[in-house]
């Protein structure tokens, strides 16, 4: 995709990301097998419902993998500082390297990241300037997939016509109720946690403030020019085309940010 691969060696992050992949695999395998395909074969739902579920699932896992391996904006060891921008750089007292303002040193990764928002163990990576847009897509599609799964679980018992249960897999037939209860439980947990996180991220973009900057300036009145929300979102996603904000299968082209808008930490 034209981005540098960034791999963080962190066992805790591997466990968190593995849990997310397990939830995704569980719902991608059992929901179609228990609900979508049987109801489609009996004419209760259309093929569009099946395809939409798989599209949401594909976009969700694609944004997860890309956000986890994409370079969040790691600064090189000897960065070349343009003469016109030297006043907008500062020294990091943890790694003794020059970095642009609004950068932050991640103690878990051991380096500075441009416009770092936070370190997320669920993707085993920092969320920074170059992969923030992928993290937002992950939150968005995880909410849609969880909501879709919960709706299917509900409709299977309270709306759709009862299945004839012919030619069913023996394991699925015997453990159908348990499988769907587990799916609903995981869907509620994921939806509740991701919705709160997604709302926080959106508010941060609207105000052009990262999570670290909010914590650093929680008691200060930050006075700086405010950009329109379309501009802040375009800078995060790297394009003014709003339709491209929802597509993880592309290369982000960073937009130049005027430094007089910068919020210094």
Secondary structure, DSSP 8 states (H G I E B T S, - for coil): ----B-----HHHHHHHHHHHHHHHHHHHHHIIIIIHHHHHTTSS-HHHHHHHHHHHHHHHHHHHHHHHB---B--TT----GGGGGGEEE-TTT--EEETT-EEETTTTEEETT--EEETTTTEEE-TTTHHHHHHHHHHHHHHHHHHHHHHHHHHHTS------S--HHHHHTHHHHHHHHHHHHHHHHHHHHHHHHHHHHHHHTT--HHHHHHTTTS--------HHHHHHHHHT-S-GGGGG--SS--------GGG----
